[in-house]
Amino acid sequence: MNDSRPIRAKSGTNHEGTSAHNRRVMIDALRINGALSRADLARATRLTKQTVSNIIEELERDGLVGSRDAVKKGRGQPSTPYGLVPQGAFAIGLQIDRHVTRAVAVDLVGSVLVRAEAGLPPRGPSRGTKVILDLVAGVRSKLEIIARQSERRLVGLGVAMPGPFGVDGSGDDPWMMAAWQQFPLLETLAAGTGLDVGLQNDAAAAATAERMVGAAHGLDHAVCLFVGYGIGAGLILNGELYGGANGNAGEIGMALLFADGKSTPLEHRASLASLYEHLSADPADPALHARINDLALRGDPSIQAWVKAAAVDLRWSIHLIETIFDPQTVILCGSAPEALVNSLIAAVGPLLPSIAERRGRTLPRLQPGMADPWSVALGAAAGPISRAFDPRFAAILKDSL
């Protein structure tokens, strides 16, 4: 149960027709702070004690919240804390990358229960779709063995793949995966799984994972600078993931850098793809991640040369992010090996002067996040959980119509 630390929560509303929003506010408060008493929840969310009691009873009936052992504080009566029930909901997350697809199953609090991966065959969705559907089916079967109620509590399938979306490109463009984007992917997956399906780019998915269980947990303003095959930025603004008009917000990897009279996209210079080219490595090699991590740990000269050059461009990127979005912190994350991420953070410093330099900072301007090839799939799975349970202004509008 929460102790003397400040309780972080969004405000509910006691106006009529806002029950969906208030449910989400309560779930969000319990996710961020852990178990809380009804009195704590009422103070934090600014809802009346009666409203809180009604919602807690409703969430208990729905199997989303459960009571914990009573806690005595001071001379008053013991209070009963309430916390989220992990088995209250489940979701599947699917990452589709250039050479591999990964799927995970998570519970309501973001714990990974099942994960599996498979290589994607060439020729895009014409052969890859069956591989993906079989992978998802296998994960669901394993999940049902672990949690028999999982099928009726499955809130959706989240999909993440490289963006940008809706931009013309050739079918064999390795940066944009245009063949997959031009394929009716969401409709095919919905028909093949019977689930609600949502799509986000890989950087946004990584930010969703950081927000749910990582370095952005509990933060309202953070930008996740994602280093993978390409580069992107997942934007957490006012406590919500911002996708932009077409789901392409944060495609910073496409920003053009000018040198020697030529323009080059950032991700052609500072992404894993540029490192693979620098090392003459095959990106489809399943042992490549471990190999690069080992090279980075040993301070390999080839790795260090790439890190030094990439750090210059990433330093500029962080300055740009801070100037435009004024985040509480920038989180460097992605599918890059942990040792490589740590080397990049060390090389990026000192950061360029920016509006983020101010007294009283409680968070570093730049910090490491998840450096894990599974983080995108985890964030994809967190997407349906977020859509179903996180507070959004749209929930008030929907409930009041």
C-alpha positions as semicolon CSV with decimal commas, in nm:
position;residue;x (nm);y (nm);z (nm)
1;M;0,000;0,000;0,000
2;N;0,116;0,353;-0,065
3;D;0,298;0,509;0,231
4;S;0,384;0,876;0,284
5;R;0,490;0,931;-0,078
6;P;0,273;1,165;-0,288
7;I;0,002;0,982;-0,480
8;R;0,008;1,042;-0,856
9;A;-0,335;1,038;-1,019
10;K;-0,542;1,213;-1,280
11;S;-0,855;1,392;-1,166
12;G;-1,193;1,232;-1,202
13;T;-1,517;1,426;-1,231
14;N;-1,830;1,409;-1,018
15;H;-2,051;1,529;-1,305
16;E;-2,315;1,296;-1,441
17;G;-2,236;1,086;-1,748
18;T;-1,865;1,043;-1,678
19;S;-1,852;0,694;-1,528
20;A;-1,625;0,548;-1,799
21;H;-1,368;0,822;-1,742
22;N;-1,379;0,777;-1,365
23;R;-1,327;0,400;-1,395
24;R;-1,020;0,463;-1,606
25;V;-0,889;0,725;-1,363
26;M;-0,917;0,478;-1,074
27;I;-0,743;0,197;-1,264
28;D;-0,470;0,436;-1,372
29;A;-0,412;0,554;-1,014
30;L;-0,377;0,194;-0,894
31;R;-0,144;0,110;-1,181
32;I;0,089;0,403;-1,107
33;N;0,086;0,395;-0,726
34;G;0,008;0,036;-0,635
35;A;-0,258;-0,055;-0,381
36;L;-0,450;0,240;-0,229
37;S;-0,734;0,279;0,018
38;R;-1,067;0,430;-0,081
39;A;-0,980;0,745;0,115
40;D;-0,647;0,775;-0,066
41;L;-0,818;0,728;-0,400
42;A;-1,080;0,992;-0,321
43;R;-0,814;1,248;-0,224
44;A;-0,594;1,174;-0,524
45;T;-0,868;1,170;-0,789
46;R;-1,085;1,443;-0,633
47;L;-1,387;1,218;-0,649
48;T;-1,637;1,189;-0,366
49;K;-1,593;0,899;-0,126
50;Q;-1,928;0,758;-0,239
51;T;-1,828;0,771;-0,605
52;V;-1,501;0,596;-0,524
53;S;-1,681;0,327;-0,324
54;N;-1,928;0,266;-0,606
55;I;-1,652;0,235;-0,864
56;I;-1,441;0,007;-0,645
57;E;-1,737;-0,226;-0,595
58;E;-1,801;-0,226;-0,970
59;L;-1,436;-0,298;-1,051
60;E;-1,433;-0,579;-0,793
61;R;-1,739;-0,738;-0,955
62;D;-1,564;-0,715;-1,292
63;G;-1,256;-0,891;-1,154
64;L;-1,026;-0,594;-1,220
65;V;-0,961;-0,487;-0,861
66;G;-0,923;-0,684;-0,538
67;S;-0,889;-0,596;-0,170
68;R;-0,569;-0,654;0,026
69;D;-0,506;-0,709;0,396
70;A;-0,619;-0,417;0,613
71;V;-0,348;-0,171;0,717
72;K;-0,351;0,023;1,044
73;K;-0,212;0,377;1,027
74;G;-0,182;0,578;1,348
75;R;-0,474;0,577;1,592
76;G;-0,748;0,556;1,330
77;Q;-0,940;0,256;1,208
78;P;-0,754;0,013;0,979
79;S;-0,802;0,087;0,611
80;T;-0,837;-0,167;0,332
81;P;-0,613;-0,111;0,032
82;Y;-0,725;-0,213;-0,317
83;G;-0,501;-0,317;-0,603
84;L;-0,528;-0,431;-0,962
85;V;-0,587;-0,800;-1,024
86;P;-0,328;-0,907;-1,284
87;Q;-0,562;-1,175;-1,422
88;G;-0,836;-0,917;-1,476
89;A;-0,738;-0,866;-1,839
90;F;-0,493;-0,995;-2,099
91;A;-0,363;-0,874;-2,434
92;I;-0,146;-1,002;-2,718
93;G;0,130;-0,792;-2,869
94;L;0,280;-0,854;-3,211
95;Q;0,594;-0,702;-3,360
96;I;0,647;-0,730;-3,735
97;D;1,001;-0,642;-3,833
98;R;1,201;-0,694;-4,150
99;H;1,328;-1,043;-4,076
100;V;1,148;-1,157;-3,762
101;T;0,810;-1,144;-3,591
102;R;0,763;-1,161;-3,214
103;A;0,448;-1,213;-3,007
104;V;0,391;-1,177;-2,634
105;A;0,095;-1,216;-2,399
106;V;0,067;-0,983;-2,101
107;D;-0,171;-0,941;-1,810
108;L;-0,338;-0,626;-1,679
109;V;-0,024;-0,500;-1,502
110;G;0,205;-0,566;-1,800
111;S;0,374;-0,886;-1,685
112;V;0,483;-1,101;-1,978
113;L;0,332;-1,447;-1,947
114;V;0,414;-1,599;-2,287
115;R;0,648;-1,500;-2,566
116;A;0,747;-1,657;-2,897
117;E;0,920;-1,555;-3,218
118;A;0,954;-1,677;-3,574
119;G;1,156;-1,581;-3,879
120;L;0,966;-1,400;-4,152
121;P;1,011;-1,552;-4,498
122;P;1,094;-1,330;-4,796
123;R;0,825;-1,188;-5,027
124;G;0,645;-1,007;-4,748
125;P;0,285;-1,073;-4,647
126;S;0,212;-1,327;-4,922
127;R;0,396;-1,585;-4,712
128;G;0,447;-1,402;-4,384
129;T;0,081;-1,371;-4,286
130;K;0,042;-1,743;-4,217
131;V;0,358;-1,741;-4,004
132;I;0,219;-1,452;-3,799
133;L;-0,126;-1,605;-3,751
134;D;0,028;-1,937;-3,644
135;L;0,255;-1,753;-3,400
136;V;-0,036;-1,564;-3,241
137;A;-0,243;-1,882;-3,218
138;G;0,043;-2,058;-3,042
139;V;0,082;-1,778;-2,788
140;R;-0,293;-1,780;-2,716
141;S;-0,290;-2,155;-2,662
142;K;-0,001;-2,130;-2,415
143;L;-0,169;-1,839;-2,239
144;E;-0,490;-2,038;-2,193
145;I;-0,293;-2,314;-2,022
146;I;-0,151;-2,059;-1,777
147;A;-0,477;-1,866;-1,727
148;R;-0,793;-2,054;-1,824
149;Q;-1,004;-1,737;-1,819
150;S;-0,771;-1,561;-2,064
151;E;-0,983;-1,600;-2,378
152;R;-1,286;-1,425;-2,230
153;R;-1,067;-1,155;-2,077
154;L;-0,858;-1,089;-2,387
155;V;-0,899;-0,719;-2,474
156;G;-0,725;-0,717;-2,809
157;L;-0,423;-0,763;-3,032
158;G;-0,173;-0,480;-3,061
159;V;0,053;-0,467;-3,367
160;A;0,373;-0,267;-3,406
161;M;0,587;-0,227;-3,715
162;P;0,818;0,036;-3,860
163;G;0,662;0,351;-3,997
164;P;0,595;0,592;-4,148
165;F;0,243;0,491;-4,248
166;G;0,060;0,598;-4,561
167;V;0,371;0,725;-4,736
168;D;0,446;0,607;-5,089
169;G;0,745;0,375;-5,118
170;S;0,863;0,083;-5,326
171;G;0,768;-0,265;-5,216
172;D;1,129;-0,363;-5,152
173;D;1,223;-0,055;-4,949
174;P;1,386;-0,201;-4,634
175;W;1,326;0,117;-4,434
176;M;0,951;0,148;-4,482
177;M;0,835;-0,215;-4,531
178;A;0,596;-0,079;-4,794
179;A;0,475;-0,425;-4,902
180;W;0,338;-0,488;-4,553
181;Q;0,188;-0,140;-4,530
182;Q;0,007;-0,180;-4,862
183;F;-0,137;-0,514;-4,749
184;P;-0,475;-0,520;-4,562
185;L;-0,291;-0,632;-4,249
186;L;-0,531;-0,524;-3,977
187;E;-0,833;-0,669;-4,154
188;T;-0,648;-0,997;-4,215
189;L;-0,537;-1,025;-3,853
190;A;-0,882;-0,936;-3,720
191;A;-1,043;-1,200;-3,940
192;G;-0,781;-1,460;-3,850
193;T;-0,787;-1,402;-3,474
194;G;-1,136;-1,268;-3,398
195;L;-0,976;-0,990;-3,194
196;D;-0,986;-0,613;-3,208
197;V;-0,659;-0,508;-3,372
198;G;-0,471;-0,181;-3,335
199;L;-0,153;-0,060;-3,506
200;Q;0,129;0,172;-3,398
201;N;0,483;0,227;-3,513
202;D;0,769;0,059;-3,331
203;A;0,889;0,376;-3,155
204;A;0,539;0,443;-3,021
205;A;0,516;0,084;-2,903
206;A;0,848;0,116;-2,721
207;A;0,716;0,432;-2,552
208;T;0,400;0,247;-2,451
209;A;0,614;-0,021;-2,287
210;E;0,821;0,241;-2,107
211;R;0,504;0,412;-1,985
212;M;0,351;0,090;-1,857
213;V;0,646;-0,080;-1,688
214;G;0,962;0,117;-1,770
215;A;1,140;0,447;-1,721
216;A;0,835;0,656;-1,824
217;H;0,607;0,493;-1,566
218;G;0,415;0,768;-1,389
219;L;0,549;1,048;-1,609
220;D;0,321;1,287;-1,796
221;H;0,577;1,428;-2,040
222;A;0,851;1,206;-2,181
223;V;1,002;1,130;-2,519
224;C;1,145;0,787;-2,593
225;L;1,422;0,805;-2,852
226;F;1,404;0,462;-3,011
227;V;1,715;0,314;-3,171
228;G;1,635;0,006;-3,377
229;Y;1,683;-0,082;-3,742
230;G;1,565;0,277;-3,791
231;I;1,520;0,564;-3,546
232;G;1,198;0,712;-3,410
233;A;1,060;0,902;-3,114
234;G;0,766;0,785;-2,904
235;L;0,588;1,091;-2,764
236;I;0,417;1,084;-2,424
237;L;0,243;1,421;-2,391
238;N;0,006;1,509;-2,108
239;G;0,012;1,149;-1,994
240;E;-0,102;1,007;-2,327
241;L;0,076;0,868;-2,629
242;Y;0,062;1,117;-2,915
243;G;0,041;0,968;-3,265
244;G;-0,028;1,270;-3,483
245;A;-0,280;1,302;-3,766
246;N;-0,165;0,987;-3,947
247;G;0,013;0,789;-3,677
248;N;0,350;0,923;-3,789
249;A;0,435;1,164;-3,507
250;G;0,791;1,118;-3,390
251;E;0,942;0,993;-3,718
252;I;1,260;1,180;-3,634
253;G;1,468;0,923;-3,822
254;M;1,349;1,085;-4,144
255;A;1,481;1,427;-4,040
256;L;1,745;1,538;-4,288
257;L;2,098;1,616;-4,177
258;F;2,318;1,827;-4,407
259;A;2,692;1,770;-4,447
260;D;2,929;1,829;-4,737
261;G;2,645;1,969;-4,945
262;K;2,441;1,650;-4,914
263;S;2,130;1,563;-4,710
264;T;2,100;1,229;-4,535
265;P;1,818;1,103;-4,308
266;L;1,921;1,068;-3,944
267;E;1,840;0,697;-3,938
268;H;2,083;0,633;-4,224
269;R;2,361;0,757;-3,995
270;A;2,278;0,657;-3,635
271;S;2,051;0,351;-3,646
272;L;2,127;-0,018;-3,609
273;A;2,099;-0,048;-3,987
274;S;2,390;0,192;-4,023
275;L;2,585;-0,011;-3,766
276;Y;2,513;-0,335;-3,954
277;E;2,645;-0,172;-4,269
278;H;2,950;-0,043;-4,080
279;L;3,022;-0,397;-3,956
280;S;2,928;-0,565;-4,288
281;A;2,685;-0,774;-4,080
282;D;2,375;-0,962;-4,193
283;P;2,070;-0,809;-4,011
284;A;1,889;-1,145;-4,043
285;D;2,158;-1,322;-3,837
286;P;1,982;-1,437;-3,514
287;A;2,312;-1,420;-3,322
288;L;2,384;-1,060;-3,425
289;H;2,226;-0,896;-3,117
290;A;2,442;-1,096;-2,876
291;R;2,750;-1,043;-3,092
292;I;2,711;-0,665;-3,094
293;N;2,649;-0,660;-2,720
294;D;2,971;-0,856;-2,666
295;L;3,168;-0,627;-2,896
296;A;3,036;-0,320;-2,714
297;L;3,127;-0,468;-2,375
298;R;3,482;-0,534;-2,497
299;G;3,519;-0,184;-2,638
300;D;3,574;-0,308;-2,992
301;P;3,730;-0,030;-3,205
302;S;3,478;-0,071;-3,488
303;I;3,188;-0,036;-3,245
304;Q;3,348;0,261;-3,072
305;A;3,407;0,438;-3,404
306;W;3,041;0,401;-3,495
307;V;2,929;0,508;-3,146
308;K;3,141;0,823;-3,166
309;A;2,987;0,926;-3,499
310;A;2,630;0,829;-3,403
311;A;2,654;1,018;-3,074
312;V;2,702;1,347;-3,260
313;D;2,373;1,301;-3,445
314;L;2,185;1,171;-3,140
315;R;2,308;1,469;-2,935
316;W;2,152;1,700;-3,195
317;S;1,831;1,490;-3,189
318;I;1,798;1,520;-2,812
319;H;1,849;1,897;-2,832
320;L;1,574;1,918;-3,095
321;I;1,337;1,700;-2,889
322;E;1,392;1,910;-2,576
323;T;1,339;2,234;-2,764
324;I;1,013;2,126;-2,929
325;F;0,846;1,909;-2,664
326;D;0,990;2,026;-2,328
327;P;0,975;1,674;-2,177
328;Q;1,054;1,580;-1,818
329;T;1,319;1,348;-1,959
330;V;1,437;1,184;-2,280
331;I;1,465;0,805;-2,265
332;L;1,707;0,626;-2,497
333;C;1,559;0,284;-2,567
334;G;1,501;0,030;-2,842
335;S;1,609;-0,305;-2,974
336;A;1,977;-0,213;-2,955
337;P;2,180;-0,427;-2,711
338;E;2,209;-0,286;-2,359
339;A;2,588;-0,246;-2,375
340;L;2,552;-0,045;-2,697
341;V;2,283;0,181;-2,546
342;N;2,505;0,247;-2,244
343;S;2,797;0,331;-2,474
344;L;2,579;0,572;-2,671
345;I;2,457;0,749;-2,356
346;A;2,813;0,788;-2,233
347;A;2,929;0,922;-2,572
348;V;2,635;1,161;-2,617
349;G;2,731;1,360;-2,307
350;P;2,772;1,636;-2,238
351;L;2,438;1,732;-2,390
352;L;2,399;2,053;-2,584
353;P;2,265;2,357;-2,396
354;S;1,885;2,372;-2,417
355;I;1,573;2,491;-2,239
356;A;1,589;2,165;-2,042
357;E;1,881;2,301;-1,841
358;R;1,711;2,442;-1,534
359;R;1,738;2,437;-1,159
360;G;1,534;2,193;-0,958
361;R;1,534;1,909;-1,207
362;T;1,435;1,581;-1,044
363;L;1,506;1,365;-1,348
364;P;1,813;1,350;-1,573
365;R;1,777;1,507;-1,916
366;L;1,873;1,173;-2,072
367;Q;1,837;0,827;-1,922
368;P;1,845;0,467;-2,044
369;G;1,525;0,275;-2,103
370;M;1,461;-0,079;-2,216
371;A;1,734;-0,218;-2,438
372;D;1,558;-0,535;-2,538
373;P;1,453;-0,683;-2,874
374;W;1,122;-0,780;-2,707
375;S;1,034;-0,426;-2,594
376;V;0,839;-0,343;-2,911
377;A;0,621;-0,654;-2,878
378;L;0,566;-0,570;-2,510
379;G;0,459;-0,219;-2,603
380;A;0,232;-0,353;-2,874
381;A;0,062;-0,571;-2,610
382;A;0,034;-0,276;-2,373
383;G;-0,154;-0,088;-2,646
384;P;-0,487;-0,276;-2,609
385;I;-0,456;-0,257;-2,228
386;S;-0,405;0,119;-2,257
387;R;-0,696;0,166;-2,497
388;A;-0,926;-0,034;-2,271
389;F;-0,831;0,111;-1,932
390;D;-0,628;0,435;-1,947
391;P;-0,809;0,766;-1,883
392;R;-0,871;0,972;-2,194
393;F;-1,078;1,280;-2,261
394;A;-1,259;1,076;-2,528
395;A;-1,401;0,855;-2,252
396;I;-1,591;1,156;-2,110
397;L;-1,727;1,245;-2,453
398;K;-1,836;0,888;-2,526
399;D;-2,013;0,850;-2,194
400;S;-2,194;1,182;-2,223
401;L;-2,331;1,135;-2,573
